Amino acid sequence: MVQIPSPAIAVVGRHNSGKTTLVVKVIAELAARGLDVGSVKHHTHGDFEIDYPGKDSFRHREAGASETVIASPVKMARVKTLEHEEECSDIVRSMPGHDIIIVEGYRKSGLPTIEVMRGRNDRDAAVAKAFAERVRTGDRHLTTSSPYVDDLDQKMPGAETVAVVTDIDMAAEAAASLGLPVFDLDDVSAICDFLVERYTRPRVSVVIQAGGESRRMGQSKALVPFCGRPLICRMVERLRDVADELVITTNEGDKLAFLLQKYPELNLRLVPDRWDFRGALPGLGTALSAATNDIVAIVACDMVFASAELVVAETNEMARTGADVVVPVNKHGFEPFHAAYRKSVCLPAIERAVEAGSRRAQQLFEDEAVRVLEFPQWRVLEVEPRGGCFVNTNTPEELARIEENMLLS
């Protein structure tokens, strides 16, 4: 199964600032909205136990096991003795598949951080005063005589801060003057709106373009036998794990209807061409029109080595950079049928071009309103070291050769 990296954000603050209370409320609200939320808690006091004397797992560790997994049909825990503290990035990397991970603590993790300051906490009041003074004067090396905060420079909002949650007016005003969003300690709904808009994993529609009958193939590419079954089945199974929505564009919906019974858990949709003429650009337009999510990965059904990992890399890059298209490029040019598109921007651009008589996918990439990010070959090979993602088949002989090579390898 392809592992989809989880986006993460850290909630930081001083002891008794209310971090845990806020984190618990935020997790509850996000979960109530239907999101899959992971969490990480940084325990600063060294050793801790989640299994206790008398428990079987405790006896395993007491006997000398350096790592113990406790598993049941509904939950699992792992207790491991460390020689040195794990990096937060490694912990997050070991937790794929979540819509977001809320990290409590780990100020120096490099993650985007939400700073919490509570007026009734003397430590927070001291930091808020110093933070406001720093913003007012621009002095990056302020010190404080407060007995409540040591190493102040390391315990206040910094370059990684993306929002401030506080009931201290001077901290709120300072943060706002820097352009940082500011939330009240009790405004959990607004905080979650902010997280959903900017940091949760974006939902991705994957559209497989199956088209119709291919003259060179002699029949529909989607239905041509490959490794003992229709090629379209291979494509569905290669891409299903990275699709929040899976759509197949085809003018042979009656012939592909068997897929709905074969994969009932996927809620597949079969969508016909939007325009009554052929062309790469109208094909892209049909795919984007069919998708319900704004980020859309489009893959041709004859790309027998289409890569789910590449889909993840492209869509993550789109979310990270704000690009409207992330398209692989090599010495042959663009690979538009294994690329990611932002529907809200690309579909209007395609409609304009089609209405003007264009049928070429290149027209989309030349539109000044569309931000195109090229995904170079070296990055593709980082994702898929064996390559071959863009190999497509046009004749039965080509398909037979690929099948034979697969059996021999």
Buried (B, 14 or more C-beta within 10 A) or exposed (E): EBBBBBBBBBBBBBEEBBBBEBBBBBBEBBEEBEBBBBBBEBEEEEEEEEBEEEEEBBEBBEEEBEEBEBEEEEEEEEBEEEEEEEEBEEBBEEBBBBBBBBBBBBBEBEBBBBBBBBBEBBBBBBBBBBBBBBBEEEEEEBEBEBEBBEEBBEBBBBEBBBBBBBBBEBBBEBBEEEEBBBBEBEEBEBBBBBBBEBBBBBBBBBBBBBBBBBEEBEEBBBBBEBEEEBBBBBBBEBBBBBBEBBBBBBBBBEBBEEBBEBBEEBEBBBBEBBBEEEBBBBBBBBBBBBBEBBBBBBBBBBBBBBBBBBBBBBBBBBBEEEBBBBBBBBEEEBBBBBBBBBBEBBBBBBBBBBEEEBBEBEBBBEBEEBBBBBBEBEBBEEBBEEEEBBEBBEEBEBBEEBBEEEEEE
